[in-house]
Amino acid sequence: QVQLVESGGGLVQAGGSLRLSCAASGRTFSSYAMGWFRQAPGKEREFVAVINWSGGTTYYADSVKGRFTISRDNANKTVYLQMNSLKPEDTAVYYCAAPRSSYYYTWERKNFGSWGQGTQVTVSS
């Protein structure tokens, strides 16, 4: 199991940037893909981005492609989400998550078993 704690959320104007961080505990962080998801009020939690265990492969939702960048630092057991050109529709609680199994590259929510508590991102127009 991997324990996850997100930080870096806040209030930003449209067009601005934020960087989210997710600190992990546990010895096996470097063997897990890591994902970011988000949930807006009244909506289902949706996939945002995923990165594989080495950091060499990434995949993004169409809605954030070209604006968001996921990265990881295995030495410091941290995964990041750099968010640029933010839009009001990006407003949501953002969660980092790890899949149920190591060395499993996936972006389907049902395959993720460890979740952080979430961090609020609010983009004003």
Steps between C-alpha positions, in 0.01 A plus 500: 500500500606855431388794717452825310476867604425776249590867531524811286137577428355848526318784329635629171371720219422359159818472297712447809704204617522269799720204584355218705717261694424155634732357763500124538612276781597140467805328364355405162407841355738456207320185388157665465350704223338813642191685389317825556122519501258783573143538618288810449185559706215280383721310257674164498870473572685512169843407375751781440846350445714194571873431503669161503737382773817624332354831384563418136139467388207734558140526387251786533132563475415695186367786711844573652736389225750771416426693821581255781821304556542204735845413631656306786807494721554144618786594730267731694188284450303787353281542194414841358232652282600828336186679385530792258244710314241411760132537416197535728393151393818364661350584840481179701649301784812332363607156621814301444468125490697180461380185325419186698802320356858598437629525144145552376454791259136601490274804493172334593376623837383152606861375491626750757494385860694764695378859509605821666262728686481750214593865454262771381577694183278799423540699180319833486389662176 
